Amino acid sequence: MKNVEILKQSLLFPIRYYKHFAIVTLLFLIAELVQEHFAHHHGSVIISVIALILPLIALGINLQIIFHAIKANKGFPKLSLRKALDESVKDTILESYYLAITIIITAIIVAIIAAIQGIVDIPNRTAHLLVAYEHSNVIEIIGSAPQLLMNHSMDIIVTALLIFILILTVMFTFCTIGKVDLEVNHNFRQILDLGYIGGIVGKIGVTRYLQFLALVMVLCIIISNIIVFLEAKHTLGCLLSSLLEAFSLFFFLHAFSQLYPE
């Protein structure tokens, strides 16, 4: 299947499984509202534990629902809280792992730039820029690249941040491929191996993978601009955030499941 066709089918995937999409969005919304409430009203230890565990349970259940739909199974899967927690913890560790790799590679490149330019405060200034993106999701970060280029075309610090975005995009795709592979092979350790994920990319085809990567970046830019527009209209809230999170999971997991070599 061609890349464009995969993206078309993945965009329609949440619509075809609208009931699944609605439930996933609702679970994300409940988890976000609980966290929002907890952030403004500190309660007992029990409430704190619930606020911590509920998003993990919601994520785990949502992963079960989405992969069930990707496999074209009828109805809804038999849900397990234990499995939901296990999958969500693994998912969180996996994303944190690839984010850490992104930061380490970026830090090395920034250090090299600082050495060449003789500017000692580049790492600190870059760190401040990264903090600005602390509460942004991957789609928003990737989508901000064109705006950075237009606003700061000659700023070496922004160049370093653009490098971060590029590496983040690659690591994000590696991470998503890892999630699909985990569902297929049920081996968590091997998806932490960059060489193993690189081997999967080799089976996909480097050229095809890079073309797919470019299309993903274009799509992220479009979605990011939609988010900016909605922010300007003051309509961005928990519901929109939950919709975006649900759409991202549906779209990317389906897209990379179709890209994944059989």
C-alpha positions as CSV (number, residue, x, y, z in Angstrom):
1,M,0.0,0.0,0.0
2,K,1.3,3.4,-1.0
3,N,2.1,6.0,1.7
4,V,-0.6,8.5,0.6
5,E,-3.2,5.7,0.7
6,I,-2.1,4.7,4.2
7,L,-2.5,8.3,5.4
8,K,-5.9,8.5,3.8
9,Q,-7.1,5.3,5.4
10,S,-5.6,6.4,8.8
11,L,-7.4,9.8,8.6
12,L,-10.7,7.9,8.0
13,F,-10.0,5.3,10.7
14,P,-11.4,7.3,13.6
15,I,-14.6,8.0,11.5
16,R,-15.1,4.3,10.6
17,Y,-14.7,3.4,14.2
18,Y,-16.5,6.4,15.6
19,K,-17.9,4.5,18.6
20,H,-14.4,3.5,19.6
21,F,-13.2,7.0,19.0
22,A,-15.9,8.5,21.1
23,I,-15.1,6.2,24.1
24,V,-11.4,6.8,23.8
25,T,-12.0,10.6,23.7
26,L,-14.3,10.3,26.7
27,L,-11.7,8.3,28.7
28,F,-9.0,10.9,27.9
29,L,-11.4,13.7,28.9
30,I,-12.3,12.1,32.2
31,A,-8.6,11.6,33.0
32,E,-7.8,15.2,32.0
33,L,-10.6,16.7,34.1
34,V,-9.5,14.7,37.1
35,Q,-6.0,15.9,36.7
36,E,-7.2,19.5,36.2
37,H,-9.3,19.3,39.3
38,F,-6.4,17.8,41.3
39,A,-4.0,20.5,40.1
40,H,-6.3,23.2,41.7
41,H,-7.6,21.2,44.7
42,H,-5.1,19.2,46.6
43,G,-6.9,16.3,48.4
44,S,-6.1,13.2,50.3
45,V,-3.4,10.6,49.5
46,I,-6.2,8.4,48.0
47,I,-7.3,11.2,45.7
48,S,-3.7,11.8,44.7
49,V,-3.2,8.1,43.8
50,I,-6.4,8.1,41.8
51,A,-5.3,11.2,39.9
52,L,-2.0,9.4,39.1
53,I,-3.4,6.0,38.2
54,L,-6.5,7.0,36.3
55,P,-4.7,8.5,33.3
56,L,-2.6,5.3,33.1
57,I,-5.7,3.1,33.2
58,A,-7.4,5.3,30.5
59,L,-4.3,5.1,28.3
60,G,-4.1,1.3,28.7
61,I,-7.8,0.8,27.9
62,N,-7.6,3.0,24.9
63,L,-4.6,1.1,23.5
64,Q,-6.5,-2.1,23.9
65,I,-9.5,-0.6,22.1
66,I,-7.5,0.9,19.2
67,F,-5.4,-2.2,18.5
68,H,-8.6,-4.3,18.7
69,A,-10.1,-2.0,16.0
70,I,-6.9,-2.0,13.9
71,K,-7.1,-5.8,13.7
72,A,-10.7,-5.3,12.4
73,N,-12.2,-7.3,15.2
74,K,-15.9,-6.9,15.8
75,G,-17.3,-5.1,18.8
76,F,-15.1,-4.1,21.8
77,P,-12.3,-6.1,23.4
78,K,-12.6,-7.7,26.8
79,L,-10.9,-5.1,29.0
80,S,-8.5,-5.9,31.8
81,L,-7.4,-3.3,34.3
82,R,-4.2,-5.2,35.0
83,K,-3.4,-5.4,31.3
84,A,-4.4,-1.8,30.9
85,L,-1.9,-0.7,33.6
86,D,0.8,-3.0,32.2
87,E,0.4,-1.6,28.7
88,S,0.2,2.1,29.8
89,V,3.3,1.8,32.0
90,K,5.3,0.2,29.1
91,D,4.0,2.9,26.7
92,T,5.0,5.7,29.1
93,I,8.5,4.1,29.6
94,L,8.9,3.7,25.9
95,E,8.0,7.3,25.1
96,S,10.2,8.6,28.0
97,Y,13.1,6.5,26.7
98,Y,12.9,7.9,23.1
99,L,12.5,11.4,24.4
100,A,15.6,11.0,26.5
101,I,17.5,9.8,23.5
102,T,16.3,12.8,21.6
103,I,17.5,15.2,24.3
104,I,20.9,13.4,24.6
105,I,21.5,13.6,20.8
106,T,20.4,17.2,20.8
107,A,22.7,18.1,23.7
108,I,25.7,16.5,21.9
109,I,24.9,18.5,18.7
110,V,24.4,21.7,20.7
111,A,27.7,21.2,22.5
112,I,29.5,20.8,19.2
113,I,27.9,24.0,17.9
114,A,28.9,25.8,21.0
115,A,32.5,24.6,20.7
116,I,32.6,25.6,17.0
117,Q,31.0,29.0,17.6
118,G,32.7,29.7,20.9
119,I,29.4,30.6,22.5
120,V,29.3,29.1,26.0
121,D,25.7,29.9,26.8
122,I,24.1,28.0,23.9
123,P,23.2,24.9,26.0
124,N,21.5,27.1,28.7
125,R,19.6,29.2,26.2
126,T,18.5,26.0,24.3
127,A,17.3,24.5,27.6
128,H,15.1,27.6,28.2
129,L,13.6,27.1,24.7
130,L,12.9,23.5,25.4
131,V,11.2,24.4,28.7
132,A,8.8,26.6,26.6
133,Y,7.7,23.4,24.8
134,E,7.3,21.4,28.1
135,H,3.5,21.3,27.9
136,S,3.2,20.8,24.2
137,N,2.6,17.5,22.6
138,V,4.7,16.0,19.8
139,I,2.4,17.2,17.0
140,E,2.5,20.8,18.2
141,I,6.3,20.7,18.6
142,I,6.9,19.2,15.1
143,G,4.3,21.6,13.6
144,S,6.1,24.7,15.1
145,A,9.1,24.2,12.8
146,P,8.0,26.5,9.9
147,Q,7.0,29.3,12.3
148,L,10.5,29.1,14.0
149,L,12.1,29.4,10.6
150,M,10.0,32.4,9.6
151,N,10.5,34.2,13.0
152,H,14.2,33.4,13.7
153,S,15.8,32.4,10.4
154,M,19.3,33.5,11.5
155,D,19.2,32.5,15.2
156,I,21.7,29.7,15.9
157,I,19.7,28.7,19.0
158,V,16.6,28.2,17.0
159,T,18.7,26.1,14.6
160,A,19.6,23.9,17.5
161,L,15.9,23.7,18.4
162,L,15.0,22.8,14.8
163,I,17.6,20.0,15.1
164,F,15.8,18.9,18.2
165,I,12.4,18.8,16.4
166,L,13.9,16.8,13.5
167,I,15.5,14.2,15.9
168,L,12.2,14.2,17.9
169,T,10.3,13.4,14.7
170,V,12.5,10.5,13.9
171,M,12.5,9.2,17.4
172,F,8.7,9.6,17.6
173,T,8.3,7.4,14.5
174,F,10.8,4.9,16.0
175,C,8.7,4.9,19.2
176,T,5.4,4.3,17.3
177,I,7.0,1.5,15.3
178,G,8.1,0.0,18.6
179,K,4.5,0.2,19.9
180,V,3.2,-1.7,16.9
181,D,6.0,-4.3,17.2
182,L,5.2,-4.8,20.9
183,E,1.6,-5.6,19.9
184,V,2.9,-8.1,17.3
185,N,5.8,-9.8,19.2
186,H,5.1,-8.9,22.9
187,N,8.8,-8.3,23.5
188,F,9.3,-5.0,25.4
189,R,13.1,-5.3,25.7
190,Q,13.8,-5.5,21.9
191,I,11.8,-2.3,21.1
192,L,14.3,-0.4,23.3
193,D,17.0,-1.4,20.8
194,L,17.6,1.3,18.2
195,G,19.4,-1.3,16.0
196,Y,16.3,-3.5,16.1
197,I,13.9,-0.6,15.2
198,G,16.4,0.4,12.5
199,G,16.2,-3.1,11.1
200,I,12.4,-2.7,10.9
201,V,12.9,0.6,9.0
202,G,15.2,-1.3,6.6
203,K,12.5,-3.8,5.9
204,I,10.0,-1.0,5.3
205,G,12.6,0.6,2.9
206,V,14.6,3.7,3.8
207,T,13.2,5.7,0.9
208,R,9.6,4.8,1.7
209,Y,10.2,5.5,5.4
210,L,11.7,9.0,4.7
211,Q,8.8,9.8,2.4
212,F,6.4,8.7,5.1
213,L,8.3,10.8,7.6
214,A,7.9,13.9,5.4
215,L,4.2,13.3,5.0
216,V,3.8,13.0,8.8
217,M,5.7,16.3,9.3
218,V,3.4,18.0,6.8
219,L,0.3,16.6,8.6
220,C,1.6,17.7,12.0
221,I,2.2,21.2,10.6
222,I,-1.4,21.3,9.4
223,I,-2.8,20.1,12.7
224,S,-0.6,22.5,14.7
225,N,-1.9,25.4,12.7
226,I,-5.5,24.3,13.4
227,I,-4.7,24.2,17.1
228,V,-3.2,27.7,16.9
229,F,-6.4,28.9,15.1
230,L,-8.6,27.4,17.8
231,E,-6.5,28.9,20.6
232,A,-7.1,32.3,19.0
233,K,-10.8,31.6,19.1
234,H,-10.5,30.7,22.8
235,T,-12.1,27.3,22.1
236,L,-9.1,25.2,23.1
237,G,-9.9,23.3,26.3
238,C,-9.9,19.8,27.9
239,L,-12.4,18.5,25.2
240,L,-10.2,19.6,22.3
241,S,-7.1,18.3,24.0
242,S,-8.8,15.0,24.5
243,L,-10.0,14.9,20.9
244,L,-6.4,15.6,19.7
245,E,-4.9,12.9,21.9
246,A,-7.5,10.4,20.8
247,F,-7.0,11.3,17.1
248,S,-3.3,11.1,17.4
249,L,-3.4,7.6,18.9
250,F,-5.9,6.4,16.3
251,F,-4.1,7.9,13.3
252,F,-0.5,7.1,14.1
253,L,-1.1,3.6,15.5
254,H,-3.1,2.7,12.4
255,A,-0.7,4.4,10.0
256,F,2.4,2.7,11.4
257,S,0.5,-0.6,11.7
258,Q,-0.1,-0.4,7.9
259,L,3.5,0.6,7.3
260,Y,4.9,-2.2,9.5
261,P,6.4,-5.0,7.4
262,E,4.6,-8.3,7.7
